[in-house]
Amino acid sequence: NPAASYRINDKFSVGAGLNIVYAMAELNRHYGIASTAVSNDFSDKLITMEGDTWGFGWNAGAVYELSDKHRFGLAYRSRIDLEFNGDFTDHSGNIIPGGGETSGDLNVPLPAIAEFSGFHQLNQTWAVHYSVMWSQWSKFTELKATGTGCSLTNGICFQKDEKYDDAFRYSVGTTYTLDETWTLRTGFAFDEQAGKSTLSIPDTDRYWFSGGATYQYSPQLSFDVGLTYIYSKSNTLKESSSVSGIDFTFDGKGAAYLAAMQANYTF
């Protein structure tokens, strides 16, 4: 994400950047309960989709400073369409005649994001900050892979409809100025569930616990680092087997870890 900013006057600054994304993905569907009808193990694969792609987008933002202690920001990041091209494998022979492998395409949108934030310096040591972020998850409507080799299903290798809505994330944090060189930060965020929870994507509310620091190497050059642990709320969901028609109940929970680094240079 190369970016640049410009201070228009003592109150107002603007910035913009280019988002460059390289993504690798692998999707597997297993027999599960259907294995009892064909004498396979539950974990045997029905289909596999693997691919990679590059995606591009842009971001822009502005900061308004009431004073040297209070400022507000508004930022926007565009949607990025990841158009995966890779290999689709039919392990069962139900999609490709006789089974086997063919080229496949699958598109996944990364949602557009808009965020409002505020920062308030309470004294020389402590500051508080907060934000509200909107994500356009409603654009994620399906997981659909297509390929000319999937002739038994009219060129559709795999399709799963998704039910997603736009969602918000709310966060609050603090900054502690240790000295002229080091600045420490910590924060918490609540991330709303965006989609209907399913066995393949058990979406749920998430809680973010973050920490980070800034190292001021020189008056012009500084470095940022941040770490986040995301805890997903436990949930229970039901899905019906396409083989037996029986409803099954599943329990799910998860976690994720994020790490980021950034360099800043002031001209």
C-alpha positions as CSV (number, residue, x, y, z in Angstrom):
1,N,0.0,0.0,0.0
2,P,2.3,2.9,-1.2
3,A,0.7,6.1,0.0
4,A,1.4,9.8,0.2
5,S,-0.2,12.7,2.1
6,Y,-0.1,16.5,1.9
7,R,-0.8,19.1,4.5
8,I,-2.9,21.9,2.9
9,N,-2.8,24.2,6.0
10,D,-2.6,24.0,9.8
11,K,-6.1,22.4,10.0
12,F,-6.5,20.2,7.0
13,S,-4.5,17.3,5.5
14,V,-5.3,14.8,2.7
15,G,-3.7,11.5,1.5
16,A,-4.2,8.8,-1.0
17,G,-2.7,5.4,-1.8
18,L,-2.7,2.4,-4.1
19,N,-3.8,-1.1,-2.8
20,I,-1.8,-3.9,-4.3
21,V,-3.0,-7.4,-3.3
22,Y,-1.5,-10.8,-4.1
23,A,-3.8,-13.6,-3.0
24,M,-3.6,-17.4,-2.9
25,A,-6.6,-19.6,-2.2
26,E,-7.6,-23.2,-1.8
27,L,-11.1,-24.5,-1.5
28,N,-12.0,-28.1,-0.7
29,R,-15.4,-29.8,-0.4
30,H,-15.4,-33.2,1.4
31,Y,-17.9,-36.1,1.2
32,G,-19.0,-35.8,4.8
33,I,-22.2,-37.7,5.5
34,A,-22.6,-38.5,1.8
35,S,-19.6,-40.9,2.2
36,T,-22.0,-43.6,3.6
37,A,-23.7,-43.8,0.2
38,V,-20.5,-44.4,-1.8
39,S,-18.3,-46.2,0.8
40,N,-15.9,-43.3,1.2
41,D,-14.4,-41.8,4.3
42,F,-15.9,-38.6,5.6
43,S,-12.7,-36.7,4.9
44,D,-12.3,-37.8,1.3
45,K,-12.5,-34.9,-1.1
46,L,-15.3,-34.2,-3.6
47,I,-13.8,-31.2,-5.3
48,T,-10.7,-29.0,-5.0
49,M,-10.1,-25.5,-6.3
50,E,-6.7,-23.8,-6.2
51,G,-5.6,-20.5,-7.7
52,D,-3.8,-17.2,-7.2
53,T,-4.3,-13.6,-8.5
54,W,-3.3,-10.0,-8.2
55,G,-5.9,-7.3,-7.3
56,F,-5.7,-3.5,-7.3
57,G,-7.6,-0.7,-5.7
58,W,-7.2,2.7,-4.2
59,N,-7.7,4.5,-0.9
60,A,-8.0,8.1,0.2
61,G,-8.5,10.0,3.4
62,A,-8.5,13.4,5.1
63,V,-7.7,14.7,8.6
64,Y,-9.1,17.8,10.2
65,E,-7.3,19.2,13.3
66,L,-9.2,21.3,15.7
67,S,-5.9,21.9,17.6
68,D,-2.6,20.1,18.2
69,K,-4.5,17.9,20.7
70,H,-7.7,17.0,18.9
71,R,-8.3,15.8,15.3
72,F,-10.8,13.8,13.3
73,G,-10.2,11.6,10.2
74,L,-12.3,10.1,7.4
75,A,-11.0,7.4,5.1
76,Y,-12.2,5.3,2.2
77,R,-10.8,2.1,0.6
78,S,-12.2,0.9,-2.7
79,R,-13.6,-2.6,-3.4
80,I,-11.0,-5.0,-4.8
81,D,-12.2,-7.8,-7.1
82,L,-10.0,-10.9,-6.8
83,E,-10.3,-12.8,-10.0
84,F,-8.8,-16.2,-9.3
85,N,-7.6,-18.4,-12.1
86,G,-6.4,-21.8,-11.3
87,D,-7.1,-25.6,-11.3
88,F,-10.3,-27.3,-10.5
89,T,-10.3,-31.0,-9.6
90,D,-13.3,-33.2,-9.6
91,H,-12.5,-36.3,-7.4
92,S,-15.9,-37.9,-7.9
93,G,-16.6,-37.7,-11.6
94,N,-19.9,-35.9,-11.0
95,I,-18.8,-32.6,-12.6
96,I,-16.1,-33.5,-15.1
97,P,-16.8,-36.5,-17.3
98,G,-14.7,-39.3,-15.7
99,G,-13.3,-36.9,-13.1
100,G,-10.0,-35.2,-13.3
101,E,-8.7,-31.6,-13.6
102,T,-9.6,-28.6,-15.6
103,S,-8.9,-24.8,-15.5
104,G,-11.3,-22.9,-13.4
105,D,-12.1,-19.2,-12.5
106,L,-13.6,-17.9,-9.3
107,N,-14.2,-14.2,-8.4
108,V,-14.2,-12.9,-4.8
109,P,-14.8,-9.2,-3.9
110,L,-13.0,-7.6,-1.0
111,P,-15.5,-5.0,0.3
112,A,-15.2,-1.3,0.1
113,I,-14.5,0.3,3.5
114,A,-15.3,3.7,5.0
115,E,-14.1,4.8,8.4
116,F,-14.5,7.8,10.7
117,S,-12.1,8.3,13.6
118,G,-11.1,10.7,16.3
119,F,-8.0,11.3,18.4
120,H,-7.7,13.4,21.6
121,Q,-4.5,14.1,23.5
122,L,-5.4,14.2,27.2
123,N,-2.0,15.2,28.4
124,Q,1.7,14.9,27.5
125,T,1.6,11.1,28.1
126,W,-1.9,9.8,27.3
127,A,-4.3,10.0,24.4
128,V,-7.5,8.3,23.5
129,H,-8.8,7.4,20.0
130,Y,-11.9,5.7,18.5
131,S,-13.4,4.8,15.1
132,V,-16.5,3.5,13.4
133,M,-15.9,1.5,10.2
134,W,-18.4,0.4,7.6
135,S,-17.8,-2.6,5.3
136,Q,-19.7,-3.2,2.1
137,W,-20.1,-7.0,2.6
138,S,-23.4,-7.0,0.7
139,K,-21.4,-7.3,-2.5
140,F,-20.3,-10.8,-1.5
141,T,-23.2,-12.8,-2.9
142,E,-21.7,-16.1,-4.0
143,L,-18.8,-18.4,-4.3
144,K,-18.9,-19.6,-7.9
145,A,-16.3,-21.4,-9.9
146,T,-16.6,-21.9,-13.7
147,G,-14.7,-23.9,-16.2
148,T,-15.2,-25.3,-19.7
149,G,-14.3,-28.8,-18.5
150,C,-17.3,-28.9,-16.1
151,S,-19.5,-29.9,-18.9
152,L,-21.8,-32.1,-16.8
153,T,-23.0,-29.0,-14.9
154,N,-23.3,-26.5,-17.7
155,G,-19.8,-25.0,-17.1
156,I,-20.4,-24.4,-13.3
157,C,-17.8,-26.3,-11.3
158,F,-19.0,-25.1,-7.9
159,Q,-21.6,-22.7,-6.6
160,K,-22.6,-21.6,-3.1
161,D,-24.9,-18.7,-2.6
162,E,-24.1,-16.4,0.3
163,K,-26.3,-14.0,2.4
164,Y,-24.2,-11.1,3.5
165,D,-25.2,-7.6,4.6
166,D,-23.1,-4.4,5.2
167,A,-21.6,-4.4,8.7
168,F,-19.9,-2.1,11.2
169,R,-16.9,-2.3,13.4
170,Y,-16.5,-0.1,16.5
171,S,-13.2,0.4,18.2
172,V,-11.6,2.4,21.0
173,G,-7.9,2.6,22.1
174,T,-5.2,4.5,24.0
175,T,-1.8,5.9,23.1
176,Y,1.0,6.2,25.7
177,T,4.0,8.3,24.9
178,L,7.0,6.7,26.6
179,D,9.6,9.2,25.5
180,E,10.7,11.1,22.4
181,T,11.6,7.8,20.6
182,W,8.9,5.3,21.6
183,T,5.1,5.5,21.4
184,L,2.9,2.6,22.6
185,R,-0.7,1.8,21.6
186,T,-3.4,-0.6,22.6
187,G,-7.1,-1.0,21.6
188,F,-10.2,-3.1,21.4
189,A,-12.8,-3.5,18.7
190,F,-16.2,-5.1,18.2
191,D,-16.8,-6.4,14.7
192,E,-20.4,-7.2,13.7
193,Q,-21.4,-10.5,12.0
194,A,-21.9,-9.7,8.3
195,G,-23.2,-13.0,6.8
196,K,-25.4,-15.9,7.6
197,S,-23.3,-18.5,9.4
198,T,-22.8,-21.6,7.4
199,L,-20.6,-24.7,7.7
200,S,-18.2,-23.5,5.1
201,I,-18.1,-19.9,6.4
202,P,-19.2,-19.9,10.1
203,D,-19.3,-16.1,10.3
204,T,-20.1,-14.5,13.7
205,D,-19.3,-11.5,15.9
206,R,-15.6,-10.9,16.4
207,Y,-13.6,-9.2,19.1
208,W,-10.3,-7.5,18.3
209,F,-7.4,-7.1,20.8
210,S,-4.6,-5.0,19.4
211,G,-1.2,-3.6,20.4
212,G,1.5,-1.7,18.6
213,A,4.3,0.9,18.8
214,T,6.0,3.7,16.8
215,Y,9.8,4.1,16.8
216,Q,10.9,7.6,15.8
217,Y,14.3,6.9,14.2
218,S,14.9,10.5,13.2
219,P,12.8,13.7,12.9
220,Q,11.9,12.6,9.3
221,L,11.8,8.8,9.6
222,S,9.6,6.6,11.8
223,F,8.4,3.0,11.9
224,D,5.1,1.5,13.0
225,V,4.3,-2.1,14.0
226,G,1.0,-3.6,15.0
227,L,-0.3,-7.0,16.3
228,T,-3.9,-8.1,16.6
229,Y,-5.6,-11.1,18.0
230,I,-9.2,-11.7,16.7
231,Y,-11.5,-13.9,18.8
232,S,-14.7,-15.2,17.1
233,K,-17.7,-15.6,19.2
234,S,-18.9,-19.3,19.5
235,N,-22.0,-20.1,17.6
236,T,-24.3,-22.9,16.7
237,L,-25.8,-23.5,13.2
238,K,-27.9,-26.0,11.4
239,E,-27.5,-27.3,7.8
240,S,-29.5,-29.9,5.9
241,S,-27.8,-32.8,4.1
242,S,-28.4,-32.8,0.4
243,V,-28.1,-36.6,0.5
244,S,-30.4,-37.6,3.4
245,G,-32.4,-34.3,3.9
246,I,-31.6,-34.6,7.7
247,D,-30.7,-31.4,9.6
248,F,-27.4,-31.4,11.4
249,T,-26.3,-29.1,14.2
250,F,-22.7,-27.8,14.3
251,D,-20.8,-25.7,16.9
252,G,-18.1,-23.3,15.7
253,K,-15.5,-20.9,16.9
254,G,-12.3,-19.4,15.6
255,A,-9.4,-17.0,15.9
256,A,-7.2,-15.0,13.6
257,Y,-3.9,-13.1,14.0
258,L,-2.9,-10.0,12.1
259,A,0.5,-8.3,11.9
260,A,1.5,-5.1,10.0
261,M,4.5,-2.9,9.6
262,Q,4.8,0.6,8.1
263,A,7.5,3.1,7.4
264,N,6.8,6.9,7.3
265,Y,9.0,9.6,5.9
266,T,8.3,13.4,6.2
267,F,9.8,15.7,3.6
